[in-house]
Amino acid sequence: MRLPAPVSHNPSSRGSGNPETPSSTLRWASFPSATVLAVSAKCSLTLIQERKFLGYTFWLSSKNEFRCMIASKTLKTMKARVRQMTSRMRGRSLAQICLDLRAYLPGWKAYFRLVELESVFRELDSWIRHRLRALQLKHWDHGPTIFRELQARGMSAGDARRVAGNASRYWHNSKMLINFALPNKLFDELGLPRLAT
């Protein structure tokens, strides 16, 4: 939706009545051709940028275009679901977890297909793969096992030793050199969907 730049108005001078009541306050973004309002659960009128609607929120770009983005509370809910599915305490293999994510992520992405900020989806992709790498380190558990498995996947002895030396720091290690041993291609082969296109 393309709109001209907003123009400030004094609410007390708009119309003959007083727009403010004890239970609600009228606020608006006035434009020469349109006024964009949103109605809250308490029937107050506020700027659309300040409201969440069906998991979406909105922002006005530098080109005066309203664009959709995912509400912060919705992102927190989604991440909580992914954390549950990728919990290191569940004892499931990477292949099984990728199948679970494959049943969830495409539908979630399809619902938010109107979002134009691809960076949000790229960050989520990176975060999910980060969790999966940490999960795999947890499955290998001990330093000698981590060292052996990383070397088997092409990592040099020095790098594998560095990661295995901090075997209990799963999250820290999963964003380091382990990306070479567990590349993005591996998760593609396991059927993990990518949110960013």
Secondary structure as GFF3:
##gff-version 3
##sequence-region A 1 197
A	DSSP	three_ten_helix	11	13	.	.	.	ID=ss1
A	DSSP	beta_strand	29	30	.	.	.	ID=ss2
A	DSSP	beta_strand	35	36	.	.	.	ID=ss3
A	DSSP	beta_strand	38	39	.	.	.	ID=ss4
A	DSSP	beta_strand	45	46	.	.	.	ID=ss5
A	DSSP	three_ten_helix	48	50	.	.	.	ID=ss6
A	DSSP	beta_strand	56	60	.	.	.	ID=ss7
A	DSSP	beta_strand	66	70	.	.	.	ID=ss8
A	DSSP	alpha_helix	72	85	.	.	.	ID=ss9
A	DSSP	alpha_helix	94	111	.	.	.	ID=ss10
A	DSSP	alpha_helix	118	140	.	.	.	ID=ss11
A	DSSP	alpha_helix	143	152	.	.	.	ID=ss12
A	DSSP	alpha_helix	157	164	.	.	.	ID=ss13
A	DSSP	alpha_helix	170	173	.	.	.	ID=ss14
A	DSSP	alpha_helix	178	181	.	.	.	ID=ss15
A	DSSP	alpha_helix	184	189	.	.	.	ID=ss16
###
